């Protein structure tokens, strides 16, 4: 990914996706459900570590991917 915009655009394509995985071993299984929320994009890109940008400290789901 070249920049933050590319990351947000790529993550946006995942918002309508949902994965259901069944993990099993020795006659026991666990269902793992993976879905994507726009508030998680900020965290997955590691932007919470940018300490020089105080404007990023607000609600992360508000302005991302509108």
KAJOPE-V806669 format. One line per field, one symbol per residue. ss: DSSP state (h for helix, s for strand, l for the rest). A space follows every 50 residues. Layout:
ss: ???
This chain:
ss: lllhhhhhhhhhlllllssssssssllsssssssslllhhhhhhllhhhl lllhhhhllhhhhlll
